[in-house]
Amino acid sequence: MDEQFWHRKWASNEIAFHEGAPNRLMLAHIGRLGLAPGSRVFVPLCGKSLDLHWLLAQGHRVAGIELSRLAIDQLFASLGVTPMVSSAGELLHYHAQDIDIFVGDIFSLSGELLGAVDAVYDRAALVALPEPMRAPYAAHVTHLARQAPQLLICYQYDQAIMAGPPFSIGDEEVRQRYGHAYALTLLDKAEVAGGFKGRFPALEAVWLLA
């Protein structure tokens, strides 16, 4: 899987991962992050998620990173905001009041560019990455966020049924990726209503990394 895979997905509008409402598990559990008004939340591989709209509406500030410029153009159009766009090393930086989105490879994002964040919300990033990329990703995000607490949402299903993405991330893998840096709490594990893509059973697991 390479960058062109995701560019093709966005160009052809094959974005089943984009939810038509703020994520229900985020709404149920984001309070566990203890965010004060004005907190800055980092959302890796954010796409044009409506979760960003919701976070902004709660008075939080948002930072994100996304590979697809098309996705971020659509995000700002849906927000009704015209951002300032500038170069930031190998990335593009979209900036408007309370929101900073970087476009490009997440591994090109540095802590200096990102700036301080109060929390990380990962709904669609870890699960989007094949196994060889997940350890470097987890370490990189932990470093970028200076071990700020994270709310992590993962799918769990029989990986033999579907190759992914999104990939199945079991409890032991979450512990392996993050247990050295965080205290982990499994907040919830629930069946995906109607099955995964309506085809087979799956669970969603919500973790607090603090």
Sequence and secondary structure as in RCSB ss.txt:
>XXXX:A:sequence
MDEQFWHRKWASNEIAFHEGAPNRLMLAHIGRLGLAPGSRVFVPLCGKSLDLHWLLAQGHRVAGIELSRLAIDQL
FASLGVTPMVSSAGELLHYHAQDIDIFVGDIFSLSGELLGAVDAVYDRAALVALPEPMRAPYAAHVTHLARQAPQ
LLICYQYDQAIMAGPPFSIGDEEVRQRYGHAYALTLLDKAEVAGGFKGRFPALEAVWLLA
>XXXX:A:secstr
  HHHHHHHHHTT  TTS SS  HHHHHHGGGG   TT EEEEET TT HHHHHHHHTT EEEEEES HHHHHHH
HHHHT   EEEEETTEEEEEETTEEEEES GGG  HHHH   SEEEESSSGGGS HHHHHHHHHHHHHHTTT  E
EEEEEE  TTT   SS B  HHHHHHHHTTTS EEEEEEEE TTSBTTTB  EEEEEEE 
